[in-house]
Amino acid sequence: MSDARTAVEKAIESKVIELAHALGIKDAHSLNPEDVLADKGWLDSASLMELLIWFEDSYCTEIPQEDLTQETFGTIRAMADYLERRGIL
């Protein structure tokens, strides 16, 4: 795994943890890149939208509606894979 890929996965993990803490989830501390975010229960719908907006802003991309799927954005690894497929990473 490249250093850039590792940095992206860590940045996404940090943002998810930040959002979870903002919701008062104190035990949010680390994620495996393949953990399904919805299964963790750390984010509500508003937090998920904030994560997607942050993702678009951070990686200078717009996500088409048809790309907003569990397969594309359900895990940290899937999000990094998406950037690779788009030629951003």
GUVO-525590 format. One record per residue: residue number from 1; residue in three letters; x, y, z of N, C-alpha, C in turn. Coordinates in steps of 0.1 Angstrom, whole numbers. Example, Ala and Ser with C-alpha at 12.3 -4.5 7.8 and 13.67 -1.06 7.14 Angstrom:
BEGIN
+-----+-----+-------+-------+-------+-------+-------+-------+-------+-------+-------+
!   k !   r !    nX !    nY !    nZ !   caX !   caY !   caZ !    cX !    cY !    cZ !
+-----+-----+-------+-------+-------+-------+-------+-------+-------+-------+-------+
!   1 ! ALA !   132 !   -57 !    78 !   123 !   -45 !    78 !   132 !   -33 !    78 !
!   2 ! SER !   128 !   -22 !    71 !   137 !   -11 !    71 !   129 !     0 !    79 !
+-----+-----+-------+-------+-------+-------+-------+-------+-------+-------+-------+
// end
This chain:
BEGIN
+-----+-----+-------+-------+-------+-------+-------+-------+-------+-------+-------+
!   k !   r !    nX !    nY !    nZ !   caX !   caY !   caZ !    cX !    cY !    cZ !
+-----+-----+-------+-------+-------+-------+-------+-------+-------+-------+-------+
!   1 ! MET !     9 !   -12 !     0 !     0 !     0 !     0 !     9 !    12 !     0 !
!   2 ! SER !     6 !    22 !    -8 !    14 !    34 !    -9 !    12 !    43 !     3 !
!   3 ! ASP !    21 !    52 !     5 !    20 !    62 !    16 !     8 !    71 !    14 !
!   4 ! ALA !     5 !    74 !     1 !    -6 !    83 !    -1 !   -19 !    76 !     2 !
!   5 ! ARG !   -20 !    63 !    -1 !   -32 !    55 !     2 !   -34 !    54 !    17 !
!   6 ! THR !   -23 !    51 !    24 !   -23 !    50 !    39 !   -28 !    63 !    45 !
!   7 ! ALA !   -23 !    75 !    40 !   -26 !    88 !    45 !   -41 !    91 !    43 !
!   8 ! VAL !   -46 !    87 !    31 !   -60 !    89 !    29 !   -69 !    81 !    38 !
!   9 ! GLU !   -66 !    68 !    40 !   -73 !    60 !    49 !   -73 !    65 !    63 !
!  10 ! LYS !   -62 !    70 !    68 !   -61 !    75 !    81 !   -69 !    88 !    82 !
!  11 ! ALA !   -69 !    97 !    72 !   -76 !   109 !    72 !   -91 !   106 !    73 !
!  12 ! ILE !   -96 !    96 !    65 !  -110 !    93 !    66 !  -114 !    87 !    80 !
!  13 ! GLU !  -105 !    79 !    85 !  -107 !    73 !    98 !  -108 !    84 !   109 !
!  14 ! SER !   -99 !    94 !   108 !   -99 !   105 !   117 !  -112 !   113 !   117 !
!  15 ! LYS !  -117 !   115 !   104 !  -129 !   123 !   103 !  -141 !   115 !   108 !
!  16 ! VAL !  -142 !   102 !   106 !  -153 !    94 !   111 !  -153 !    95 !   127 !
!  17 ! ILE !  -141 !    93 !   133 !  -140 !    94 !   147 !  -144 !   107 !   152 !
!  18 ! GLU !  -139 !   118 !   146 !  -143 !   132 !   150 !  -158 !   133 !   150 !
!  19 ! LEU !  -165 !   129 !   139 !  -179 !   130 !   138 !  -186 !   122 !   149 !
!  20 ! ALA !  -181 !   110 !   152 !  -187 !   102 !   162 !  -185 !   108 !   176 !
!  21 ! HIS !  -174 !   114 !   179 !  -172 !   121 !   191 !  -182 !   133 !   193 !
!  22 ! ALA !  -184 !   140 !   181 !  -193 !   151 !   182 !  -207 !   147 !   185 !
!  23 ! LEU !  -211 !   134 !   182 !  -224 !   129 !   186 !  -224 !   123 !   200 !
!  24 ! GLY !  -212 !   124 !   207 !  -212 !   119 !   221 !  -208 !   105 !   222 !
!  25 ! ILE !  -203 !    99 !   212 !  -199 !    84 !   212 !  -184 !    84 !   217 !
!  26 ! LYS !  -182 !    82 !   229 !  -169 !    83 !   236 !  -160 !    71 !   232 !
!  27 ! ASP !  -166 !    59 !   229 !  -157 !    48 !   227 !  -153 !    47 !   212 !
!  28 ! ALA !  -156 !    57 !   204 !  -151 !    57 !   190 !  -136 !    60 !   191 !
!  29 ! HIS !  -128 !    50 !   187 !  -113 !    53 !   188 !  -105 !    48 !   176 !
!  30 ! SER !  -110 !    37 !   170 !  -102 !    33 !   158 !  -111 !    24 !   150 !
!  31 ! LEU !  -108 !    24 !   137 !  -116 !    16 !   127 !  -106 !     8 !   119 !
!  32 ! ASN !  -111 !    -4 !   115 !  -104 !   -12 !   105 !  -108 !    -6 !    92 !
!  33 ! PRO !  -100 !    -5 !    82 !  -104 !     0 !    69 !  -115 !    -8 !    62 !
!  34 ! GLU !  -118 !   -20 !    67 !  -129 !   -28 !    61 !  -141 !   -28 !    70 !
!  35 ! ASP !  -141 !   -21 !    81 !  -153 !   -21 !    89 !  -164 !   -13 !    82 !
!  36 ! VAL !  -176 !   -19 !    82 !  -188 !   -12 !    76 !  -192 !    -1 !    85 !
!  37 ! LEU !  -192 !    11 !    80 !  -195 !    23 !    88 !  -209 !    22 !    94 !
!  38 ! ALA !  -218 !    18 !    86 !  -232 !    18 !    91 !  -234 !     8 !   102 !
!  39 ! ASP !  -226 !    -3 !   102 !  -227 !   -13 !   112 !  -221 !    -9 !   126 !
!  40 ! LYS !  -212 !     1 !   125 !  -206 !     6 !   137 !  -216 !    14 !   146 !
!  41 ! GLY !  -225 !    20 !   139 !  -235 !    28 !   146 !  -230 !    41 !   152 !
!  42 ! TRP !  -219 !    46 !   146 !  -213 !    58 !   151 !  -218 !    71 !   145 !
!  43 ! LEU !  -224 !    70 !   133 !  -228 !    81 !   126 !  -243 !    81 !   123 !
!  44 ! ASP !  -249 !    93 !   124 !  -263 !    94 !   121 !  -264 !    99 !   106 !
!  45 ! SER !  -275 !   101 !   101 !  -277 !   106 !    87 !  -270 !   119 !    84 !
!  46 ! ALA !  -271 !   128 !    94 !  -265 !   141 !    92 !  -250 !   140 !    92 !
!  47 ! SER !  -244 !   131 !   100 !  -230 !   129 !   101 !  -225 !   123 !    88 !
!  48 ! LEU !  -233 !   114 !    83 !  -229 !   107 !    70 !  -228 !   118 !    59 !
!  49 ! MET !  -238 !   127 !    59 !  -238 !   138 !    49 !  -225 !   147 !    51 !
!  50 ! GLU !  -222 !   150 !    63 !  -211 !   158 !    66 !  -198 !   151 !    61 !
!  51 ! LEU !  -197 !   138 !    63 !  -186 !   130 !    59 !  -184 !   130 !    44 !
!  52 ! LEU !  -195 !   129 !    37 !  -195 !   130 !    22 !  -191 !   144 !    17 !
!  53 ! ILE !  -196 !   154 !    23 !  -192 !   168 !    20 !  -177 !   170 !    22 !
!  54 ! TRP !  -172 !   165 !    34 !  -158 !   166 !    37 !  -150 !   159 !    27 !
!  55 ! PHE !  -154 !   147 !    23 !  -147 !   138 !    13 !  -146 !   146 !     0 !
!  56 ! GLU !  -157 !   152 !    -5 !  -157 !   159 !   -17 !  -147 !   171 !   -16 !
!  57 ! ASP !  -148 !   178 !    -6 !  -140 !   190 !    -4 !  -125 !   186 !    -2 !
!  58 ! SER !  -122 !   176 !     5 !  -108 !   172 !     8 !  -101 !   167 !    -4 !
!  59 ! TYR !  -109 !   160 !   -13 !  -103 !   154 !   -25 !  -107 !   160 !   -38 !
!  60 ! CYS !  -112 !   172 !   -37 !  -116 !   180 !   -49 !  -123 !   172 !   -59 !
!  61 ! THR !  -134 !   166 !   -55 !  -142 !   158 !   -64 !  -157 !   160 !   -61 !
!  62 ! GLU !  -165 !   158 !   -71 !  -180 !   157 !   -69 !  -184 !   143 !   -71 !
!  63 ! ILE !  -192 !   138 !   -62 !  -197 !   124 !   -62 !  -211 !   124 !   -69 !
!  64 ! PRO !  -211 !   118 !   -81 !  -224 !   116 !   -87 !  -234 !   108 !   -79 !
!  65 ! GLN !  -247 !   111 !   -80 !  -257 !   104 !   -72 !  -256 !    89 !   -73 !
!  66 ! GLU !  -253 !    84 !   -85 !  -253 !    70 !   -87 !  -241 !    63 !   -81 !
!  67 ! ASP !  -231 !    71 !   -76 !  -220 !    65 !   -69 !  -222 !    64 !   -54 !
!  68 ! LEU !  -232 !    70 !   -49 !  -235 !    70 !   -35 !  -241 !    57 !   -31 !
!  69 ! THR !  -233 !    47 !   -30 !  -238 !    33 !   -26 !  -230 !    28 !   -14 !
!  70 ! GLN !  -235 !    18 !    -8 !  -228 !    11 !     3 !  -214 !     5 !    -2 !
!  71 ! GLU !  -215 !     0 !   -15 !  -202 !    -6 !   -20 !  -192 !     5 !   -23 !
!  72 ! THR !  -195 !    17 !   -25 !  -186 !    27 !   -28 !  -182 !    35 !   -16 !
!  73 ! PHE !  -191 !    37 !    -6 !  -188 !    45 !     5 !  -191 !    38 !    19 !
!  74 ! GLY !  -192 !    25 !    19 !  -196 !    18 !    31 !  -184 !    16 !    40 !
!  75 ! THR !  -172 !    16 !    35 !  -160 !    14 !    44 !  -149 !    24 !    40 !
!  76 ! ILE !  -140 !    25 !    49 !  -128 !    34 !    46 !  -121 !    29 !    33 !
!  77 ! ARG !  -119 !    16 !    32 !  -112 !    10 !    21 !  -120 !    13 !     8 !
!  78 ! ALA !  -133 !    12 !     8 !  -141 !    15 !    -4 !  -140 !    29 !    -8 !
!  79 ! MET !  -139 !    38 !     1 !  -137 !    52 !    -2 !  -124 !    55 !    -8 !
!  80 ! ALA !  -113 !    49 !    -3 !  -100 !    50 !    -9 !  -100 !    44 !   -23 !
!  81 ! ASP !  -106 !    32 !   -24 !  -107 !    26 !   -38 !  -114 !    35 !   -48 !
!  82 ! TYR !  -124 !    42 !   -43 !  -132 !    51 !   -52 !  -122 !    62 !   -57 !
!  83 ! LEU !  -114 !    68 !   -48 !  -104 !    78 !   -53 !   -95 !    72 !   -63 !
!  84 ! GLU !   -90 !    60 !   -61 !   -81 !    54 !   -70 !   -88 !    52 !   -84 !
!  85 ! ARG !  -100 !    47 !   -84 !  -108 !    45 !   -97 !  -110 !    58 !  -104 !
!  86 ! ARG !  -111 !    69 !   -96 !  -113 !    82 !  -103 !  -100 !    89 !  -106 !
!  87 ! GLY !   -89 !    83 !  -103 !   -76 !    88 !  -107 !   -71 !    99 !   -98 !
!  88 ! ILE !   -77 !   100 !   -86 !   -74 !   111 !   -77 !   -63 !   107 !   -67 !
!  89 ! LEU !   -62 !    94 !   -65 !   -52 !    89 !   -55 !   -41 !    82 !   -63 !
+-----+-----+-------+-------+-------+-------+-------+-------+-------+-------+-------+
// end
